[in-house]
Structures are given as C-alpha cells and as structure tokens.
Amino acid sequence: MEAIIVHGPQGSGKTRNAEAIRTALVLNGIVDPWVPGDAVLPGHLHLTNVNPSEDFRPGTAMSLEAAMHKVRARN
C-alpha cells in the first residue's frame, strides 16, 4: 500500500483533519509530524509543513487543499 504525504503551512488544519483524510484515502495510520529524511511508512498518511521534493511519484504527495478535496468527494 502506498504512503501519502500531505503538506501545508503550520496551523492550516492538517492535524485537525488528519483522521478524515486518512479515512478518505484508505490508509492505516498517521505520522505527524513527518520531515524530509524520515522514513516513509507504507499505508500511512504523513503530515508535514515542508513541501516534499519532486522525488515522490505523482499522487503520493499532495497539498492539504488537494487532500481535503478528496475528503469532500468521498462524503
């Protein structure tokens, strides 16, 4: 199962919405905070204030806005 990294500024609501995002993306757990260089756990939602590098496949890193769009689409 793929890991997902959601990024956004501090105070943007990543942690507050983490469970809804995790559920919408069908992931097993939440890593908060995640910083570049930390392990990326398969099947987990990783929350960060840092926009991850381009090293991640498309769809594995997304902005908080994109993640919340998926939450709204699922509801």
mmCIF file of the N, C-alpha and C atoms, coordinates in Angstrom:
data_MODEL
# 
_entry.id   MODEL 
# 
loop_
_atom_site.group_PDB 
_atom_site.id 
_atom_site.type_symbol 
_atom_site.label_atom_id 
_atom_site.label_alt_id 
_atom_site.label_comp_id 
_atom_site.label_asym_id 
_atom_site.label_entity_id 
_atom_site.label_seq_id 
_atom_site.pdbx_PDB_ins_code 
_atom_site.Cartn_x 
_atom_site.Cartn_y 
_atom_site.Cartn_z 
_atom_site.occupancy 
_atom_site.B_iso_or_equiv 
_atom_site.pdbx_formal_charge 
_atom_site.auth_seq_id 
_atom_site.auth_comp_id 
_atom_site.auth_asym_id 
_atom_site.auth_atom_id 
_atom_site.pdbx_PDB_model_num 
ATOM 1   N N  . MET A 1 1  ? 0.850   -1.185 0.000  1.00 0.00 ? 1  MET A N  1 
ATOM 2   C CA . MET A 1 1  ? 0.000   0.000  0.000  1.00 0.00 ? 1  MET A CA 1 
ATOM 3   C C  . MET A 1 1  ? 0.891   1.241  0.000  1.00 0.00 ? 1  MET A C  1 
ATOM 4   N N  . GLU A 1 2  ? 0.534   2.198  -0.795 1.00 0.00 ? 2  GLU A N  1 
ATOM 5   C CA . GLU A 1 2  ? 1.299   3.433  -0.976 1.00 0.00 ? 2  GLU A CA 1 
ATOM 6   C C  . GLU A 1 2  ? 1.168   4.356  0.248  1.00 0.00 ? 2  GLU A C  1 
ATOM 7   N N  . ALA A 1 3  ? 2.216   5.079  0.548  1.00 0.00 ? 3  ALA A N  1 
ATOM 8   C CA . ALA A 1 3  ? 2.182   6.129  1.565  1.00 0.00 ? 3  ALA A CA 1 
ATOM 9   C C  . ALA A 1 3  ? 1.775   7.436  0.890  1.00 0.00 ? 3  ALA A C  1 
ATOM 10  N N  . ILE A 1 4  ? 1.134   8.316  1.643  1.00 0.00 ? 4  ILE A N  1 
ATOM 11  C CA . ILE A 1 4  ? 0.746   9.631  1.144  1.00 0.00 ? 4  ILE A CA 1 
ATOM 12  C C  . ILE A 1 4  ? 1.322   10.687 2.072  1.00 0.00 ? 4  ILE A C  1 
ATOM 13  N N  . ILE A 1 5  ? 1.917   11.720 1.487  1.00 0.00 ? 5  ILE A N  1 
ATOM 14  C CA . ILE A 1 5  ? 2.446   12.852 2.242  1.00 0.00 ? 5  ILE A CA 1 
ATOM 15  C C  . ILE A 1 5  ? 1.565   14.050 1.934  1.00 0.00 ? 5  ILE A C  1 
ATOM 16  N N  . VAL A 1 6  ? 0.997   14.650 2.982  1.00 0.00 ? 6  VAL A N  1 
ATOM 17  C CA . VAL A 1 6  ? 0.171   15.845 2.836  1.00 0.00 ? 6  VAL A CA 1 
ATOM 18  C C  . VAL A 1 6  ? 0.933   17.011 3.446  1.00 0.00 ? 6  VAL A C  1 
ATOM 19  N N  . HIS A 1 7  ? 1.093   18.073 2.671  1.00 0.00 ? 7  HIS A N  1 
ATOM 20  C CA . HIS A 1 7  ? 1.846   19.225 3.143  1.00 0.00 ? 7  HIS A CA 1 
ATOM 21  C C  . HIS A 1 7  ? 0.985   20.480 3.155  1.00 0.00 ? 7  HIS A C  1 
ATOM 22  N N  . GLY A 1 8  ? 1.307   21.361 4.088  1.00 0.00 ? 8  GLY A N  1 
ATOM 23  C CA . GLY A 1 8  ? 0.634   22.646 4.196  1.00 0.00 ? 8  GLY A CA 1 
ATOM 24  C C  . GLY A 1 8  ? 1.277   23.441 5.318  1.00 0.00 ? 8  GLY A C  1 
ATOM 25  N N  . PRO A 1 9  ? 1.040   24.736 5.363  1.00 0.00 ? 9  PRO A N  1 
ATOM 26  C CA . PRO A 1 9  ? 1.655   25.567 6.388  1.00 0.00 ? 9  PRO A CA 1 
ATOM 27  C C  . PRO A 1 9  ? 1.204   25.182 7.795  1.00 0.00 ? 9  PRO A C  1 
ATOM 28  N N  . GLN A 1 10 ? 2.032   25.526 8.760  1.00 0.00 ? 10 GLN A N  1 
ATOM 29  C CA . GLN A 1 10 ? 1.670   25.300 10.159 1.00 0.00 ? 10 GLN A CA 1 
ATOM 30  C C  . GLN A 1 10 ? 0.360   26.032 10.436 1.00 0.00 ? 10 GLN A C  1 
ATOM 31  N N  . GLY A 1 11 ? -0.538  25.360 11.150 1.00 0.00 ? 11 GLY A N  1 
ATOM 32  C CA . GLY A 1 11 ? -1.818  25.969 11.502 1.00 0.00 ? 11 GLY A CA 1 
ATOM 33  C C  . GLY A 1 11 ? -2.878  25.885 10.422 1.00 0.00 ? 11 GLY A C  1 
ATOM 34  N N  . SER A 1 12 ? -2.605  25.156 9.337  1.00 0.00 ? 12 SER A N  1 
ATOM 35  C CA . SER A 1 12 ? -3.551  25.090 8.220  1.00 0.00 ? 12 SER A CA 1 
ATOM 36  C C  . SER A 1 12 ? -4.669  24.070 8.417  1.00 0.00 ? 12 SER A C  1 
ATOM 37  N N  . GLY A 1 13 ? -4.524  23.179 9.401  1.00 0.00 ? 13 GLY A N  1 
ATOM 38  C CA . GLY A 1 13 ? -5.569  22.192 9.667  1.00 0.00 ? 13 GLY A CA 1 
ATOM 39  C C  . GLY A 1 13 ? -5.197  20.769 9.319  1.00 0.00 ? 13 GLY A C  1 
ATOM 40  N N  . LYS A 1 14 ? -3.927  20.510 9.053  1.00 0.00 ? 14 LYS A N  1 
ATOM 41  C CA . LYS A 1 14 ? -3.507  19.144 8.698  1.00 0.00 ? 14 LYS A CA 1 
ATOM 42  C C  . LYS A 1 14 ? -3.832  18.165 9.825  1.00 0.00 ? 14 LYS A C  1 
ATOM 43  N N  . THR A 1 15 ? -3.412  18.480 11.031 1.00 0.00 ? 15 THR A N  1 
ATOM 44  C CA . THR A 1 15 ? -3.642  17.576 12.168 1.00 0.00 ? 15 THR A CA 1 
ATOM 45  C C  . THR A 1 15 ? -5.128  17.493 12.490 1.00 0.00 ? 15 THR A C  1 
ATOM 46  N N  . ARG A 1 16 ? -5.813  18.623 12.481 1.00 0.00 ? 16 ARG A N  1 
ATOM 47  C CA . ARG A 1 16 ? -7.247  18.651 12.795 1.00 0.00 ? 16 ARG A CA 1 
ATOM 48  C C  . ARG A 1 16 ? -8.035  17.767 11.826 1.00 0.00 ? 16 ARG A C  1 
ATOM 49  N N  . ASN A 1 17 ? -7.624  17.702 10.569 1.00 0.00 ? 17 ASN A N  1 
ATOM 50  C CA . ASN A 1 17 ? -8.345  16.934 9.553  1.00 0.00 ? 17 ASN A CA 1 
ATOM 51  C C  . ASN A 1 17 ? -7.701  15.588 9.225  1.00 0.00 ? 17 ASN A C  1 
ATOM 52  N N  . ALA A 1 18 ? -6.674  15.217 9.966  1.00 0.00 ? 18 ALA A N  1 
ATOM 53  C CA . ALA A 1 18 ? -5.898  14.019 9.640  1.00 0.00 ? 18 ALA A CA 1 
ATOM 54  C C  . ALA A 1 18 ? -6.746  12.746 9.584  1.00 0.00 ? 18 ALA A C  1 
ATOM 55  N N  . GLU A 1 19 ? -7.623  12.561 10.531 1.00 0.00 ? 19 GLU A N  1 
ATOM 56  C CA . GLU A 1 19 ? -8.423  11.332 10.546 1.00 0.00 ? 19 GLU A CA 1 
ATOM 57  C C  . GLU A 1 19 ? -9.363  11.269 9.346  1.00 0.00 ? 19 GLU A C  1 
ATOM 58  N N  . ALA A 1 20 ? -9.966  12.385 8.990  1.00 0.00 ? 20 ALA A N  1 
ATOM 59  C CA . ALA A 1 20 ? -10.852 12.409 7.818  1.00 0.00 ? 20 ALA A CA 1 
ATOM 60  C C  . ALA A 1 20 ? -10.055 12.134 6.545  1.00 0.00 ? 20 ALA A C  1 
ATOM 61  N N  . ILE A 1 21 ? -8.859  12.695 6.453  1.00 0.00 ? 21 ILE A N  1 
ATOM 62  C CA . ILE A 1 21 ? -8.007  12.457 5.288  1.00 0.00 ? 21 ILE A CA 1 
ATOM 63  C C  . ILE A 1 21 ? -7.591  10.995 5.239  1.00 0.00 ? 21 ILE A C  1 
ATOM 64  N N  . ARG A 1 22 ? -7.164  10.458 6.373  1.00 0.00 ? 22 ARG A N  1 
ATOM 65  C CA . ARG A 1 22 ? -6.743  9.055  6.440  1.00 0.00 ? 22 ARG A CA 1 
ATOM 66  C C  . ARG A 1 22 ? -7.867  8.138  5.970  1.00 0.00 ? 22 ARG A C  1 
ATOM 67  N N  . THR A 1 23 ? -9.066  8.402  6.440  1.00 0.00 ? 23 THR A N  1 
ATOM 68  C CA . THR A 1 23 ? -10.217 7.581  6.070  1.00 0.00 ? 23 THR A CA 1 
ATOM 69  C C  . THR A 1 23 ? -10.523 7.702  4.582  1.00 0.00 ? 23 THR A C  1 
ATOM 70  N N  . ALA A 1 24 ? -10.527 8.928  4.058  1.00 0.00 ? 24 ALA A N  1 
ATOM 71  C CA . ALA A 1 24 ? -10.845 9.146  2.641  1.00 0.00 ? 24 ALA A CA 1 
ATOM 72  C C  . ALA A 1 24 ? -9.822  8.486  1.728  1.00 0.00 ? 24 ALA A C  1 
ATOM 73  N N  . LEU A 1 25 ? -8.560  8.456  2.160  1.00 0.00 ? 25 LEU A N  1 
ATOM 74  C CA . LEU A 1 25 ? -7.502  7.873  1.329  1.00 0.00 ? 25 LEU A CA 1 
ATOM 75  C C  . LEU A 1 25 ? -7.263  6.395  1.639  1.00 0.00 ? 25 LEU A C  1 
ATOM 76  N N  . VAL A 1 26 ? -8.051  5.848  2.564  1.00 0.00 ? 26 VAL A N  1 
ATOM 77  C CA . VAL A 1 26 ? -7.994  4.434  2.949  1.00 0.00 ? 26 VAL A CA 1 
ATOM 78  C C  . VAL A 1 26 ? -6.565  4.053  3.360  1.00 0.00 ? 26 VAL A C  1 
ATOM 79  N N  . LEU A 1 27 ? -6.069  4.734  4.379  1.00 0.00 ? 27 LEU A N  1 
ATOM 80  C CA . LEU A 1 27 ? -4.734  4.468  4.900  1.00 0.00 ? 27 LEU A CA 1 
ATOM 81  C C  . LEU A 1 27 ? -4.834  3.890  6.304  1.00 0.00 ? 27 LEU A C  1 
ATOM 82  N N  . ASN A 1 28 ? -3.749  3.267  6.762  1.00 0.00 ? 28 ASN A N  1 
ATOM 83  C CA . ASN A 1 28 ? -3.759  2.551  8.037  1.00 0.00 ? 28 ASN A CA 1 
ATOM 84  C C  . ASN A 1 28 ? -3.431  3.392  9.251  1.00 0.00 ? 28 ASN A C  1 
ATOM 85  N N  . GLY A 1 29 ? -2.621  4.430  9.095  1.00 0.00 ? 29 GLY A N  1 
ATOM 86  C CA . GLY A 1 29 ? -2.189  5.206  10.250 1.00 0.00 ? 29 GLY A CA 1 
ATOM 87  C C  . GLY A 1 29 ? -1.744  6.591  9.845  1.00 0.00 ? 29 GLY A C  1 
ATOM 88  N N  . ILE A 1 30 ? -1.333  7.370  10.862 1.00 0.00 ? 30 ILE A N  1 
ATOM 89  C CA . ILE A 1 30 ? -0.943  8.764  10.663 1.00 0.00 ? 30 ILE A CA 1 
ATOM 90  C C  . ILE A 1 30 ? 0.422   8.982  11.298 1.00 0.00 ? 30 ILE A C  1 
ATOM 91  N N  . VAL A 1 31 ? 1.319   9.637  10.557 1.00 0.00 ? 31 VAL A N  1 
ATOM 92  C CA . VAL A 1 31 ? 2.623   10.042 11.073 1.00 0.00 ? 31 VAL A CA 1 
ATOM 93  C C  . VAL A 1 31 ? 2.607   11.576 11.100 1.00 0.00 ? 31 VAL A C  1 
ATOM 94  N N  . ASP A 1 32 ? 2.670   12.135 12.307 1.00 0.00 ? 32 ASP A N  1 
ATOM 95  C CA . ASP A 1 32 ? 2.582   13.595 12.470 1.00 0.00 ? 32 ASP A CA 1 
ATOM 96  C C  . ASP A 1 32 ? 3.467   14.022 13.627 1.00 0.00 ? 32 ASP A C  1 
ATOM 97  N N  . PRO A 1 33 ? 4.528   14.765 13.347 1.00 0.00 ? 33 PRO A N  1 
ATOM 98  C CA . PRO A 1 33 ? 4.940   15.322 12.072 1.00 0.00 ? 33 PRO A CA 1 
ATOM 99  C C  . PRO A 1 33 ? 5.901   14.402 11.336 1.00 0.00 ? 33 PRO A C  1 
ATOM 100 N N  . TRP A 1 34 ? 5.956   14.572 10.029 1.00 0.00 ? 34 TRP A N  1 
ATOM 101 C CA . TRP A 1 34 ? 6.946   13.915 9.186  1.00 0.00 ? 34 TRP A CA 1 
ATOM 102 C C  . TRP A 1 34 ? 7.837   15.007 8.624  1.00 0.00 ? 34 TRP A C  1 
ATOM 103 N N  . VAL A 1 35 ? 9.146   14.759 8.588  1.00 0.00 ? 35 VAL A N  1 
ATOM 104 C CA . VAL A 1 35 ? 10.087  15.712 7.980  1.00 0.00 ? 35 VAL A CA 1 
ATOM 105 C C  . VAL A 1 35 ? 10.894  14.973 6.918  1.00 0.00 ? 35 VAL A C  1 
ATOM 106 N N  . PRO A 1 36 ? 11.259  15.665 5.844  1.00 0.00 ? 36 PRO A N  1 
ATOM 107 C CA . PRO A 1 36 ? 12.066  15.011 4.816  1.00 0.00 ? 36 PRO A CA 1 
ATOM 108 C C  . PRO A 1 36 ? 13.305  14.362 5.432  1.00 0.00 ? 36 PRO A C  1 
ATOM 109 N N  . GLY A 1 37 ? 13.566  13.152 5.021  1.00 0.00 ? 37 GLY A N  1 
ATOM 110 C CA . GLY A 1 37 ? 14.663  12.374 5.578  1.00 0.00 ? 37 GLY A CA 1 
ATOM 111 C C  . GLY A 1 37 ? 14.167  11.300 6.531  1.00 0.00 ? 37 GLY A C  1 
ATOM 112 N N  . ASP A 1 38 ? 12.973  11.486 7.107  1.00 0.00 ? 38 ASP A N  1 
ATOM 113 C CA . ASP A 1 38 ? 12.366  10.454 7.948  1.00 0.00 ? 38 ASP A CA 1 
ATOM 114 C C  . ASP A 1 38 ? 11.894  9.302  7.063  1.00 0.00 ? 38 ASP A C  1 
ATOM 115 N N  . ALA A 1 39 ? 11.729  8.156  7.674  1.00 0.00 ? 39 ALA A N  1 
ATOM 116 C CA . ALA A 1 39 ? 11.178  7.002  6.955  1.00 0.00 ? 39 ALA A CA 1 
ATOM 117 C C  . ALA A 1 39 ? 9.752   7.315  6.506  1.00 0.00 ? 39 ALA A C  1 
ATOM 118 N N  . VAL A 1 40 ? 9.383   6.779  5.365  1.00 0.00 ? 40 VAL A N  1 
ATOM 119 C CA . VAL A 1 40 ? 8.013   6.884  4.856  1.00 0.00 ? 40 VAL A CA 1 
ATOM 120 C C  . VAL A 1 40 ? 7.395   5.496  4.999  1.00 0.00 ? 40 VAL A C  1 
ATOM 121 N N  . LEU A 1 41 ? 6.396   5.389  5.862  1.00 0.00 ? 41 LEU A N  1 
ATOM 122 C CA . LEU A 1 41 ? 5.780   4.098  6.153  1.00 0.00 ? 41 LEU A CA 1 
ATOM 123 C C  . LEU A 1 41 ? 4.687   3.777  5.143  1.00 0.00 ? 41 LEU A C  1 
ATOM 124 N N  . PRO A 1 42 ? 4.777   2.646  4.479  1.00 0.00 ? 42 PRO A N  1 
ATOM 125 C CA . PRO A 1 42 ? 3.730   2.258  3.528  1.00 0.00 ? 42 PRO A CA 1 
ATOM 126 C C  . PRO A 1 42 ? 2.362   2.234  4.208  1.00 0.00 ? 42 PRO A C  1 
ATOM 127 N N  . GLY A 1 43 ? 1.353   2.696  3.499  1.00 0.00 ? 43 GLY A N  1 
ATOM 128 C CA . GLY A 1 43 ? -0.010  2.650  4.010  1.00 0.00 ? 43 GLY A CA 1 
ATOM 129 C C  . GLY A 1 43 ? -0.329  3.683  5.064  1.00 0.00 ? 43 GLY A C  1 
ATOM 130 N N  . HIS A 1 44 ? 0.538   4.676  5.234  1.00 0.00 ? 44 HIS A N  1 
ATOM 131 C CA . HIS A 1 44 ? 0.315   5.698  6.246  1.00 0.00 ? 44 HIS A CA 1 
ATOM 132 C C  . HIS A 1 44 ? 0.207   7.084  5.627  1.00 0.00 ? 44 HIS A C  1 
ATOM 133 N N  . LEU A 1 45 ? -0.541  7.944  6.311  1.00 0.00 ? 45 LEU A N  1 
ATOM 134 C CA . LEU A 1 45 ? -0.624  9.356  5.990  1.00 0.00 ? 45 LEU A CA 1 
ATOM 135 C C  . LEU A 1 45 ? 0.476   10.065 6.758  1.00 0.00 ? 45 LEU A C  1 
ATOM 136 N N  . HIS A 1 46 ? 1.280   10.846 6.062  1.00 0.00 ? 46 HIS A N  1 
ATOM 137 C CA . HIS A 1 46 ? 2.374   11.603 6.665  1.00 0.00 ? 46 HIS A CA 1 
ATOM 138 C C  . HIS A 1 46 ? 2.056   13.088 6.518  1.00 0.00 ? 46 HIS A C  1 
ATOM 139 N N  . LEU A 1 47 ? 2.101   13.820 7.609  1.00 0.00 ? 47 LEU A N  1 
ATOM 140 C CA . LEU A 1 47 ? 1.775   15.247 7.603  1.00 0.00 ? 47 LEU A CA 1 
ATOM 141 C C  . LEU A 1 47 ? 3.036   16.067 7.803  1.00 0.00 ? 47 LEU A C  1 
ATOM 142 N N  . THR A 1 48 ? 3.196   17.113 7.000  1.00 0.00 ? 48 THR A N  1 
ATOM 143 C CA . THR A 1 48 ? 4.399   17.929 7.078  1.00 0.00 ? 48 THR A CA 1 
ATOM 144 C C  . THR A 1 48 ? 4.115   19.378 6.712  1.00 0.00 ? 48 THR A C  1 
ATOM 145 N N  . ASN A 1 49 ? 4.940   20.262 7.259  1.00 0.00 ? 49 ASN A N  1 
ATOM 146 C CA . ASN A 1 49 ? 4.883   21.679 6.900  1.00 0.00 ? 49 ASN A CA 1 
ATOM 147 C C  . ASN A 1 49 ? 5.727   21.966 5.668  1.00 0.00 ? 49 ASN A C  1 
ATOM 148 N N  . VAL A 1 50 ? 6.550   21.004 5.266  1.00 0.00 ? 50 VAL A N  1 
ATOM 149 C CA . VAL A 1 50 ? 7.511   21.179 4.182  1.00 0.00 ? 50 VAL A CA 1 
ATOM 150 C C  . VAL A 1 50 ? 6.967   20.564 2.901  1.00 0.00 ? 50 VAL A C  1 
ATOM 151 N N  . ASN A 1 51 ? 7.022   21.322 1.807  1.00 0.00 ? 51 ASN A N  1 
ATOM 152 C CA . ASN A 1 51 ? 6.618   20.769 0.515  1.00 0.00 ? 51 ASN A CA 1 
ATOM 153 C C  . ASN A 1 51 ? 7.686   19.756 0.113  1.00 0.00 ? 51 ASN A C  1 
ATOM 154 N N  . PRO A 1 52 ? 7.349   18.465 0.042  1.00 0.00 ? 52 PRO A N  1 
ATOM 155 C CA . PRO A 1 52 ? 8.363   17.452 -0.262 1.00 0.00 ? 52 PRO A CA 1 
ATOM 156 C C  . PRO A 1 52 ? 8.959   17.636 -1.655 1.00 0.00 ? 52 PRO A C  1 
ATOM 157 N N  . SER A 1 53 ? 10.145  17.085 -1.830 1.00 0.00 ? 53 SER A N  1 
ATOM 158 C CA . SER A 1 53 ? 10.837  17.223 -3.111 1.00 0.00 ? 53 SER A CA 1 
ATOM 159 C C  . SER A 1 53 ? 10.091  16.486 -4.214 1.00 0.00 ? 53 SER A C  1 
ATOM 160 N N  . GLU A 1 54 ? 10.558  16.658 -5.392 1.00 0.00 ? 54 GLU A N  1 
ATOM 161 C CA . GLU A 1 54 ? 9.966   16.004 -6.564 1.00 0.00 ? 54 GLU A CA 1 
ATOM 162 C C  . GLU A 1 54 ? 10.321  14.512 -6.628 1.00 0.00 ? 54 GLU A C  1 
ATOM 163 N N  . ASP A 1 55 ? 10.977  13.987 -5.602 1.00 0.00 ? 55 ASP A N  1 
ATOM 164 C CA . ASP A 1 55 ? 11.385  12.590 -5.591 1.00 0.00 ? 55 ASP A CA 1 
ATOM 165 C C  . ASP A 1 55 ? 10.211  11.627 -5.438 1.00 0.00 ? 55 ASP A C  1 
ATOM 166 N N  . PHE A 1 56 ? 9.038   12.149 -5.105 1.00 0.00 ? 56 PHE A N  1 
ATOM 167 C CA . PHE A 1 56 ? 7.884   11.298 -4.863 1.00 0.00 ? 56 PHE A CA 1 
ATOM 168 C C  . PHE A 1 56 ? 7.052   11.172 -6.124 1.00 0.00 ? 56 PHE A C  1 
ATOM 169 N N  . ARG A 1 57 ? 6.541   9.968  -6.366 1.00 0.00 ? 57 ARG A N  1 
ATOM 170 C CA . ARG A 1 57 ? 5.684   9.739  -7.532 1.00 0.00 ? 57 ARG A CA 1 
ATOM 171 C C  . ARG A 1 57 ? 4.443   10.624 -7.456 1.00 0.00 ? 57 ARG A C  1 
ATOM 172 N N  . PRO A 1 58 ? 3.915   11.045 -8.596 1.00 0.00 ? 58 PRO A N  1 
ATOM 173 C CA . PRO A 1 58 ? 2.676   11.828 -8.591 1.00 0.00 ? 58 PRO A CA 1 
ATOM 174 C C  . PRO A 1 58 ? 1.582   11.093 -7.823 1.00 0.00 ? 58 PRO A C  1 
ATOM 175 N N  . GLY A 1 59 ? 0.869   11.823 -7.007 1.00 0.00 ? 59 GLY A N  1 
ATOM 176 C CA . GLY A 1 59 ? -0.210  11.230 -6.223 1.00 0.00 ? 59 GLY A CA 1 
ATOM 177 C C  . GLY A 1 59 ? 0.211   10.779 -4.845 1.00 0.00 ? 59 GLY A C  1 
ATOM 178 N N  . THR A 1 60 ? 1.511   10.713 -4.599 1.00 0.00 ? 60 THR A N  1 
ATOM 179 C CA . THR A 1 60 ? 1.952   10.288 -3.268 1.00 0.00 ? 60 THR A CA 1 
ATOM 180 C C  . THR A 1 60 ? 2.224   11.469 -2.352 1.00 0.00 ? 60 THR A C  1 
ATOM 181 N N  . ALA A 1 61 ? 2.357   12.658 -2.904 1.00 0.00 ? 61 ALA A N  1 
ATOM 182 C CA . ALA A 1 61 ? 2.489   13.882 -2.116 1.00 0.00 ? 61 ALA A CA 1 
ATOM 183 C C  . ALA A 1 61 ? 1.464   14.866 -2.641 1.00 0.00 ? 61 ALA A C  1 
ATOM 184 N N  . MET A 1 62 ? 0.719   15.492 -1.730 1.00 0.00 ? 62 MET A N  1 
ATOM 185 C CA . MET A 1 62 ? -0.309  16.434 -2.157 1.00 0.00 ? 62 MET A CA 1 
ATOM 186 C C  . MET A 1 62 ? -0.470  17.534 -1.126 1.00 0.00 ? 62 MET A C  1 
ATOM 187 N N  . SER A 1 63 ? -1.003  18.644 -1.569 1.00 0.00 ? 63 SER A N  1 
ATOM 188 C CA . SER A 1 63 ? -1.276  19.755 -0.666 1.00 0.00 ? 63 SER A CA 1 
ATOM 189 C C  . SER A 1 63 ? -2.470  19.396 0.223  1.00 0.00 ? 63 SER A C  1 
ATOM 190 N N  . LEU A 1 64 ? -2.592  20.124 1.321  1.00 0.00 ? 64 LEU A N  1 
ATOM 191 C CA . LEU A 1 64 ? -3.756  19.931 2.185  1.00 0.00 ? 64 LEU A CA 1 
ATOM 192 C C  . LEU A 1 64 ? -5.039  20.198 1.405  1.00 0.00 ? 64 LEU A C  1 
ATOM 193 N N  . GLU A 1 65 ? -5.033  21.194 0.543  1.00 0.00 ? 65 GLU A N  1 
ATOM 194 C CA . GLU A 1 65 ? -6.225  21.515 -0.244 1.00 0.00 ? 65 GLU A CA 1 
ATOM 195 C C  . GLU A 1 65 ? -6.644  20.338 -1.120 1.00 0.00 ? 65 GLU A C  1 
ATOM 196 N N  . ALA A 1 66 ? -5.675  19.695 -1.768 1.00 0.00 ? 66 ALA A N  1 
ATOM 197 C CA . ALA A 1 66 ? -5.983  18.534 -2.612 1.00 0.00 ? 66 ALA A CA 1 
ATOM 198 C C  . ALA A 1 66 ? -6.512  17.378 -1.776 1.00 0.00 ? 66 ALA A C  1 
ATOM 199 N N  . ALA A 1 67 ? -5.931  17.177 -0.594 1.00 0.00 ? 67 ALA A N  1 
ATOM 200 C CA . ALA A 1 67 ? -6.397  16.102 0.289  1.00 0.00 ? 67 ALA A CA 1 
ATOM 201 C C  . ALA A 1 67 ? -7.826  16.368 0.755  1.00 0.00 ? 67 ALA A C  1 
ATOM 202 N N  . MET A 1 68 ? -8.133  17.619 1.097  1.00 0.00 ? 68 MET A N  1 
ATOM 203 C CA . MET A 1 68 ? -9.487  17.944 1.554  1.00 0.00 ? 68 MET A CA 1 
ATOM 204 C C  . MET A 1 68 ? -10.494 17.816 0.418  1.00 0.00 ? 68 MET A C  1 
ATOM 205 N N  . HIS A 1 69 ? -10.060 18.047 -0.816 1.00 0.00 ? 69 HIS A N  1 
ATOM 206 C CA . HIS A 1 69 ? -10.933 17.824 -1.964 1.00 0.00 ? 69 HIS A CA 1 
ATOM 207 C C  . HIS A 1 69 ? -11.333 16.348 -2.026 1.00 0.00 ? 69 HIS A C  1 
ATOM 208 N N  . LYS A 1 70 ? -10.397 15.458 -1.763 1.00 0.00 ? 70 LYS A N  1 
ATOM 209 C CA . LYS A 1 70 ? -10.691 14.018 -1.756 1.00 0.00 ? 70 LYS A CA 1 
ATOM 210 C C  . LYS A 1 70 ? -11.638 13.664 -0.605 1.00 0.00 ? 70 LYS A C  1 
ATOM 211 N N  . VAL A 1 71 ? -11.476 14.330 0.536  1.00 0.00 ? 71 VAL A N  1 
ATOM 212 C CA . VAL A 1 71 ? -12.381 14.097 1.675  1.00 0.00 ? 71 VAL A CA 1 
ATOM 213 C C  . VAL A 1 71 ? -13.796 14.506 1.280  1.00 0.00 ? 71 VAL A C  1 
ATOM 214 N N  . ARG A 1 72 ? -13.935 15.690 0.699  1.00 0.00 ? 72 ARG A N  1 
ATOM 215 C CA . ARG A 1 72 ? -15.272 16.170 0.303  1.00 0.00 ? 72 ARG A CA 1 
ATOM 216 C C  . ARG A 1 72 ? -15.875 15.269 -0.768 1.00 0.00 ? 72 ARG A C  1 
ATOM 217 N N  . ALA A 1 73 ? -15.076 14.785 -1.703 1.00 0.00 ? 73 ALA A N  1 
ATOM 218 C CA . ALA A 1 73 ? -15.579 13.914 -2.764 1.00 0.00 ? 73 ALA A CA 1 
ATOM 219 C C  . ALA A 1 73 ? -16.072 12.582 -2.207 1.00 0.00 ? 73 ALA A C  1 
ATOM 220 N N  . ARG A 1 74 ? -15.449 12.127 -1.155 1.00 0.00 ? 74 ARG A N  1 
ATOM 221 C CA . ARG A 1 74 ? -15.846 10.842 -0.562 1.00 0.00 ? 74 ARG A CA 1 
ATOM 222 C C  . ARG A 1 74 ? -17.134 10.958 0.233  1.00 0.00 ? 74 ARG A C  1 
ATOM 223 N N  . ASN A 1 75 ? -17.399 12.151 0.771  1.00 0.00 ? 75 ASN A N  1 
ATOM 224 C CA . ASN A 1 75 ? -18.606 12.351 1.603  1.00 0.00 ? 75 ASN A CA 1 
ATOM 225 C C  . ASN A 1 75 ? -19.788 12.674 0.779  1.00 0.00 ? 75 ASN A C  1 
# 
